[in-house]
Amino acid sequence: MVVIPAATGEMGIVPSHVPTVAQMIPGMVSVFTGEKVEKYFVSSGYTFIHPDRTDVCAAEAVKLDDVDVEAVKSQLAQCESAMAGASNEKDKAEAQIGVELYSALTSALARK
């Protein structure tokens, strides 16, 4: 089974699933193999679901075990500060992207 952060909500995918294409938002992808679970953070992308396999095409992906929690907290604080102090819409939008990304990563790490 694979669980993805779809734009429509968290989506569980099992063998023989109906073929689908799903847009992913920043969040956690969980891959279940027997008793083992591997967890990844993806920034965005698409999942192509076939009856016999699932293809995850992510813009960026990192194993959650490899993420430095303190670095994420620091980056989130920097992006929040940049957003609050932005002097124009472009800078504010760029900072907001960072806030959304690091907030999603913080949430995924809390569920790890």
C-alpha positions as CSV (number, residue, x, y, z in Angstrom):
1,M,0.0,0.0,0.0
2,V,1.0,3.6,-0.7
3,V,-0.4,6.7,1.0
4,I,0.0,10.0,-0.8
5,P,-0.8,13.7,0.0
6,A,-3.2,14.2,-2.8
7,A,-4.7,17.6,-3.6
8,T,-8.1,16.2,-2.6
9,G,-6.8,14.8,0.7
10,E,-4.8,11.9,1.9
11,M,-5.2,9.0,-0.5
12,G,-4.5,5.3,0.2
13,I,-3.6,3.2,-2.8
14,V,-3.8,-0.6,-2.8
15,P,-3.1,-3.3,-5.5
16,S,-5.8,-3.4,-8.2
17,H,-6.7,0.3,-7.5
18,V,-8.8,2.0,-10.2
19,P,-6.3,3.7,-12.6
20,T,-6.1,7.4,-11.6
21,V,-3.8,10.4,-11.9
22,A,-3.5,12.4,-8.7
23,Q,-1.9,15.7,-8.0
24,M,0.2,15.8,-4.9
25,I,0.7,18.7,-2.5
26,P,3.5,19.1,0.0
27,G,3.3,16.2,2.5
28,M,4.3,12.7,3.4
29,V,4.3,9.7,1.2
30,S,4.2,6.4,3.1
31,V,5.2,3.1,1.3
32,F,4.1,0.0,3.1
33,T,5.9,-3.3,2.3
34,G,4.9,-6.1,4.6
35,E,5.9,-4.9,8.1
36,K,8.2,-2.2,6.8
37,V,7.1,1.4,6.3
38,E,9.2,4.0,4.4
39,K,8.2,7.6,4.7
40,Y,9.2,10.4,2.4
41,F,8.4,14.1,2.2
42,V,7.5,15.4,-1.3
43,S,7.2,19.0,-2.2
44,S,4.7,18.4,-5.1
45,G,4.2,16.2,-8.1
46,Y,1.8,13.6,-9.6
47,T,1.0,10.0,-8.8
48,F,0.1,7.7,-11.7
49,I,-1.9,4.8,-10.4
50,H,-2.1,1.6,-12.4
51,P,-3.8,-1.7,-11.5
52,D,-0.4,-3.3,-10.9
53,R,1.9,-0.4,-9.8
54,T,2.0,3.2,-8.6
55,D,4.4,5.7,-10.1
56,V,5.2,8.7,-7.9
57,C,6.7,11.6,-9.8
58,A,7.8,14.2,-7.3
59,A,9.5,17.5,-7.9
60,E,11.5,16.9,-4.7
61,A,11.5,14.0,-2.3
62,V,13.6,13.2,0.8
63,K,13.4,10.4,3.3
64,L,12.0,11.8,6.5
65,D,14.7,10.0,8.5
66,D,17.3,12.2,6.7
67,V,15.6,15.5,7.6
68,D,17.2,17.8,10.2
69,V,14.3,18.9,12.4
70,E,16.1,21.9,13.8
71,A,17.0,23.1,10.3
72,V,13.4,22.9,9.3
73,K,12.3,24.9,12.3
74,S,14.9,27.5,11.5
75,Q,13.9,27.8,7.8
76,L,10.2,28.0,8.8
77,A,11.0,30.9,11.2
78,Q,13.0,32.7,8.5
79,C,10.2,32.3,5.9
80,E,7.6,33.6,8.4
81,S,9.8,36.6,9.2
82,A,10.4,37.3,5.5
83,M,6.7,37.1,4.8
84,A,5.8,39.5,7.7
85,G,8.5,41.9,6.5
86,A,7.9,41.7,2.8
87,S,7.8,45.1,1.1
88,N,6.0,43.9,-2.1
89,E,3.7,41.2,-3.3
90,K,6.4,39.2,-5.1
91,D,8.6,38.9,-1.9
92,K,5.5,38.1,0.2
93,A,4.4,35.3,-2.3
94,E,7.9,33.8,-2.3
95,A,8.0,33.8,1.5
96,Q,4.5,32.3,1.7
97,I,5.6,29.3,-0.5
98,G,8.4,28.7,2.0
99,V,6.0,28.9,4.9
100,E,3.6,26.4,3.3
101,L,6.5,24.0,2.4
102,Y,8.2,24.1,5.8
103,S,4.8,23.9,7.6
104,A,4.0,20.8,5.7
105,L,7.4,19.3,6.4
106,T,7.0,20.1,10.1
107,S,3.6,18.3,10.1
108,A,5.1,15.3,8.3
109,L,7.9,15.1,10.8
110,A,5.5,15.2,13.7
111,R,3.7,12.2,12.2
112,K,6.9,10.2,11.5
